[in-house]
Amino acid sequence: MAARGGDGEAEAGSRRRVPLLLAVAGAAYLLDLGSKVAVVAELENGAPVKVLGDWLELLVERNPGAAFGIGEAATLLFTVIAAAVVVVIVRMARKLYSVPWAIALGLLLGGGLGNLTDRLFRTPGDFRGEVVDFLHIRGFSIMNLADCAIVCGGILIVLFSFLGWEVDNREKTAKEERAGALDGAVRGDAAR
């Protein structure tokens, strides 16, 4: 497929996607950080704000645990895990040539950094900071935009793994280029 589009497309398929990963991560991080700053300043200690009837409301809550309030006594452990996830993604970026994987990993990285920022800098401090959650879905959970990015990134990673899409698609791109070139040569011979 890449060979049909000329040298530009073949070259695009072999470029690392680190800038895309960083752009997605940066956007997810900044949206999360900005939303937390805004809700803490405007809504903390206030009445919930209904967004979609009784289904979704803005309600600020500090969460020392993980998702769904699990593990409130293990805040330091969650900080270490979040930091490890960030390091793993940064290391994976060296062999990242897939656009879909760059988006998925960027969401995971941005969300992880958002919650890690809370763990590092929010009270009570000392790597035990409480994460600011504010999206209250009635009967389900209370979360933040970092959690949403992590969940979306995780779902995409599972989907891409299930589909057999690779982080480093250079080998696949090279095979497609060889197959396209071979197909073109066969067509050229048949036309003679």
N, C-alpha and C positions, 0 to 999 in steps of 0.2 A: 504494500500500500504506500509506504513512504517513498519508494523508488518512482512511482508514477507521478508524483507531484514535483519531481525535480530535486536538485541538490538542496534547496532551502528546506524542504520538508524532511529530507533524510537527515540533514544536519540538526533540525529541531528535535527529532526523535532521539538524538544521541546527546542532547544537552542535559546537564544536571538541573534539577528543579528546585534548588535551594532558595533562589529569590522568591518563588511562588510560595514555598513552605513558610518563609519568613514573613511574607506579606499577609498570608492567611492567619498565621500565629499572631502577628502584630495587631491585625484587625480584631481578632477574637479577644485578645488581651485588653486592648484599649476600650472596646465595648463593655467588657466585664468590669474593668476598673472604673470607667466613667459612670456606669449604672450604679455601682456600689457607692461611690462618692455621692451621687445624687440622692439615692434612697436613704442613705444614712443622714444626710443633711436635711432632707425634706420630710421623711416619713418615720424615722426611728422614734419610738415611744408615742406614736400617734395611732389613730384608728386605721384599720385596713382600708385600702382604696379598691373598690370593685372595678375590674377591667372588663370581664365577660360575665356579668350576672353573678351568680353564686359559684360559678365554675372556676374562675381565675381572679385572684386579687393580689394586690401588692401589700405584703406584710413583712416587715423587717424582723429577722430572727438571727441570733448569733449561734453558730453551730460548731462546737468543739470536736465533733466526731466526723465520720465519713458520711456518705450518702445515706439518707433516711435516718440520720442521727445515730448510726451504728458506731460503736467504739469510742464513746466520749472520753474514756480514760486513756486512749492510745493516740492522742493528738501528735505527739512527737514522732511516733511511728509513721503516721500519715504524711508528715512533713518530709521524712526521709524517703518514703516511697515516691512522693511527688517529685522530689529532687532527682531520684534515680530515673524516673520516667523521662524527665527533661534531658538528662545525660544520654540515655539510650536513643532518644529521637535525634539529638544533635549528632551522635555517632553514626546513626543510620543515614543522615543527610549526605554523607560522603558518597553513597551509592544510590542516591535518589534520582531516577530519570523518568519517573512516571508522574504525569499530571494528577491523576486521581489520587495516588498515594500522597503526593505533596499536599493536596487539599486535606485529606484525612489526617495526616500527621500534623499539619499546621493547626487544625482544630484541636487536636489532642494537646499539642504543645501550648497553644494560647490559653486553653482552659486550665491546663496544669499550672502554668505560670500565674494565672489569675488567682487560683486558690492558694498556691504557694506564697504569693505576695501577702495574702491575708494571714497565713500561718506564721510568716516571718515578722510582720509589722503591726498586726492588730493586737489589742489586749487579749490575754495577759502578757503577751510578748514571749521572748526566750524560746522561739520555735514552737510555741504552744498557742499561737493566736487563733481566735475563733473566726471561721469563715462567715461572711455576711450572706445570708440567704434572704430572698424577698419575693420570689415568684411562688405563690401558694396556690397549688392546684387542689381544690377541695377533694378530700377522700384519697389523695395520692401522696403528695410530697410538697415540701418547700425547698426551692433550689435557687440558683443564680445563673447568669449567662455562661459562666465558666463550666458549670455542670452540664448545661445544654450542649456546649461545644465538645466537651469530653464524651458525652453520650453519642452525639452525632458522629464524631470522629471514630469512636469505638465501633459503632454499627457499620460504618463504611469500611473499616479495616477488616471486620469479620466478613462482610460481603465480598470485598476484593480478594481475600484469602480463599473464600469458597469458590469464587469464579476463576481462581488460578492466576490472577493478575499479580505481577511481580513488582517489587520496589525498583529493581534494576531491570528495566525492559530493554536494555541495549542489545542483549542477545536475541530477543524476539524481533526487535527492529532490524537487526542485521540479517536474520533469517528471512524476514519479509522483503528486504531489499534484494537479497540473493534470488529469492523466488520470483520477484518482479522482473529482475534482469534476465533470468532464465526464461520466463514466460515471454518477455519481449524478444529475446533471441529466437525462440521457437516460432513465434508469429512471423518474424522477419524471414526465417528460413522457409516457412510455409508459403509466404507471399511470392517467393522467387520461383 
